């Protein structure tokens, strides 16, 4: 379940990035849509980091990297 939430948040951040690029190209200097898109993207990335930290803390996300193994 948490992996789906992470994928959705990442997809929303990519949509925000794409819309920000569109606003940068299309709009003039008087528009605030680019700044609004940046605010949404920063908020989504902070939320993504919080969800990943929660996933590791709760045990729903685990790492299988060899350097993380405790011998």
Phi, psi and omega in degrees: 000319183290331178293326177292319178297318178297317179295320179294316179297318178296319178296319178296322177294321178293323176295318177297321177297317179295316179293324176297320176296319178298316180295325178296319181283317190277313188278161176273193184283346183274351184275143177253009182293328178294317178294321177296319177297320178295320178298316178298318182294318178296317177298320179293321180291322176297318176297319179299315179297318179296320179292321178294317177298317177298321179298317177290321180295320182278347180090004179283335174246133179227156177253143179245024180285143184294332181282348179269352182286135179260123183261000000 
